[in-house]
Amino acid sequence: MSETIAVIDFETNGQPVSYGGRPTEIAAVLVQDGRIVDRYQSLMNAGVYIPLEIQTLTGISNAMVRAAPPVQRVMAEVFEFVGNYPLAAHNASFDKAFWDAELLRQDRQRKQEFACTMLLSRRVFPESPNHKLGTLVQYFDLPISGRAHRALADAEVTAHLLLRLMTQLSRLGPAAAFDSVTHQLLTKIQRRPRAQLAQCLAEHHEAMMLD
């Protein structure tokens, strides 16, 4: 059985964390054995105003978040849902900032790393026109379950992209098996330049042989 990875996606009020940005919706999907096995999604009320352009982009209105559960309850639920599973997101620096900020508000601290499907796609799929999520969805004809810029639809399509990346990596070099493509390997690859991909896979295979 392969490890479980939690893929998350936030929708927000359009401001970065450093300028008072807060989440308006979150989704987390659990990926295991090459498929999505569980899901969590909720709007949340963090008491922030959503500008019109962000409402148009996401379809999330101020009325919707006013009627949503409080942010503290939603984040406590999703933290419990994710637990200690390793994390993944597309453009993970964005989601990581919100995840860590909301953890801090509940006196918690993240222990697991984020794998970033945007960084990984740059290394594994350099032929893609660009590495925006929407472009990669079209380029690989990934399954779409809902409107873009809604948390669950984006988390699910990111999960499908993650599985596509893992499958491709399992075919390269000496890794040669889906289960050998671990979250730890993904985080190693995203820290290395594209030219060192084969070397990174070889080092991972050698380390597995020594275990």
Order of alpha helices (4+ residues) and beta strands (2+ residues): beta-beta-beta-alpha-alpha-alpha-beta-alpha-beta-alpha-alpha-alpha-alpha-alpha
